[in-house]
Structure formats: C-alpha cells, structure tokens
Amino acid sequence: MLFNGLNSLAAAAQQAQPQGDIFSSMIPLVIIIVIFYFLLFAPMRKQRKQLQQTIASLQNGDKVVTQGGIYGVIAGVSDDRFQLKIANNVKIEVSKNAIAGKVPENVSK
C-alpha cells in the first residue's frame, strides 16, 4: 500500500516535469523579446514622438524636408497639410505626415 502511494507520487512528478521544461525553455525567448523591445521598439517610439512634436511646432517660414527629399519653406499651414514653397512662384501641398524633419538654420543650399 505504501509502495502504491509512492508510485502514484512518482507518476505525478513525471507528469509535472514536462511542463516545467516547457516554461524553462521559453525563458530565453522571453528574454530575446524584451531585448528587442528595448533595443528597437522603444527608441523608434521615442523618435516618432519627437518627430510629431517637431511637426506640431512648425510654422510659416520654417525650412523643412519631406520624406521624398523635397526641400521647401512652409508658406501655409492647415489642419492636415502644409503648403511648401519650393521655388519662386512654385508652391505644393503636402501632408503633415510627409514631413521628415526641420532643416537646421545653419545648413546652406
């Protein structure tokens, strides 16, 4: 009778052990995901937030570059787009999402 009890305990321990192996084998995967988050996703989110703040602060007369590489000066601002002056008497409208950034003042043409 005591022997049957020990056998049932041993069987229960063997059944519980594979679950522990699954969790312990998932630990490296979880660590890799956490590392990717801190190395890739967090800096990208910070950079995107900074770009949104820059776009929100743009006003007439600021020099900008679009994601397509077009340099221009903001000639007008509306809710969802900018009017850029790219040459004498040439103005285009671009989405606010198309702005890649503000051109520093000390950069010459």
C-alpha positions, 0 to 999 in steps of 0.5 A: 500500500505504501509502495502504491502511494509512492508510485502514484507520487512518482507518476505525478512528478513525471507528469509535472516535469514536462511542463516545467521544461516547457516554461524553462525553455521559453525563458530565453525567448522571453528574454530575446523579446524584451531585448528587442523591445528595448533595443528597437521598439522603444527608441523608434517610439521615442523618435516618432514622438519627437518627430510629431512634436517637431511637426506640431511646432512648425510654422510659416517660414520654417525650412523643412524636408519631406520624406521624398527629399523635397526641400521647401519653406512652409508658406501655409499651414492647415489642419492636415497639410502644409503648403511648401514653397519650393521655388519662386512662384512654385508652391505644393501641398503636402501632408503633415505626415510627409514631413521628415524633419526641420532643416537646421538654420545653419545648413546652406543650399 
